[in-house]
Amino acid sequence: DVQLQASGGGLVQAGGSLRLSCAASGLTFDDYAIGWFRQAPGKEREGVLCISSRDGSTYYPDSVKGRFTISSDNAKNTVYLQMNSLKPEDTAVYYCAVTISSDSVELGCPRLWLYWGQGTLVTVSS
């Protein structure tokens, strides 16, 4: 079974940084994409960014571009989300997810995500 374990959330002041990790196990497919999502209280879940295992391409929406960085350690099957210059509006439960994909994600993340990890709470105080 595919399992995703997200960790690294916590409380940070505005302007601070956090690094989230998503450790994946049970991945039996060669090409996949891993994405980070977040859901703030009372709001719908939104995609944060994603990375392709095949070509390392990444996609960042404007809301996080320049502040968040996604990277991967394929040997460890772990993806990292480095979040800098955090704002109170970044407060949310952050989730990682994986899907089978051999496509570049430069133009956007996949729409369908097959497996989800549990969330990790990020709270940014003002």
N, C-alpha and C positions, 0 to 999 in steps of 0.2 A: 504494500500500500504506500501511496505517496503521502508523506507527512511534511508539513512545513512548521517550523518553530521560529516565531518572531520574538525578539527580545531587544532590550536596550531603552525602552521607554522610561519616562520619569518626569520630574518637575524641573523646569529650567526657567530662568528669567528671560524676558524679551532681549533679543540681541545675542543670546547664547547659542550653544551648539549641542547637538546630540547625534549619536550614531546608532542607528538601528541595524540589527542583523536578522537575516532570514536564512536559517539552515534547512536545507531540503534533503530528504532521504527517500529512497525508493523510486528514484527517477530512472525509469527503464527506457525512455525514449531518447533518441540522439539529440534532437533539436527542440528547444523549448524557449519560451519567454517567461521571465519572472517580472512581476509588477508589484508596485506598492500602491495601496489605496488607503483612504482615510475616511472616517465618518465622525463628524462633529455632532455634539448633542443636538437633536432636533433637526438634523439635516440629512440629506441623502448621501450615500457613499459616493465618493468621487475618486477617479484615478489620479495618482500623483505622478508616477513615471514608470518606465519599464526598460528592460534590457533584453537583448536577444543573446542566447547562448551560442548561436551559430556564427554571427559576425561581430558580436559585441556592440552592435548599434544600440543607441539609447534614444528615448523620447522624453522630453520635458515640456510640460505645458507652461504657458507664460507665468502662471501663478507661482511657480517654484524655480523657474529658470534663473540661474545665477546664484541661487541660494542652496539648492539641494543637488546632490550628486549621487548617482547610483554606480556601484562598481560590483564586480564579482570575483570570487576566487573559485574557479571551476574545480580545482583539486579538492576543495573542501565542500563543494556544492553549497556555497554560502554567498548570499548577495547582501550588500551593505547599502544603507541609505544614510548618507552624511547630510545632516541638516544644519545649516549655518544661518546666522541672522534671523533667528526664529522670532515669529510674531505671535501675539496672543491668538490671532485667527488661525494659526497652525495647530491649535489645541484640538485633539481628536484621538480616536482610537485608530491606530495604524495597522493595516493588515498586509500581508504579502500573499501572493497567489502565483500559480504557475499554470501554463497551458502549453499544449503541443503546438509548435510553430517553427517553421524554417524560414520565415520571412524577416526581412529587415524591419525594424520598428522605427526607423528614422522619421517616417511620416505619421506615425501614430501607433498606439498600442493595440494589440488584438482586442476584439470585442468580447470574445467568449473565454472565460477563465474556468479551468476544470477543477483545480484544487485550491483550497484556501487554508491558511493557517489561522491560529487564534490571534486576536489582536493584542497590541501593546499600547498602553495609554501614554500619550505625550501631552503634558500640560505646560503651557507657556504663560507665565505670570507677567503682568504689566508693571 
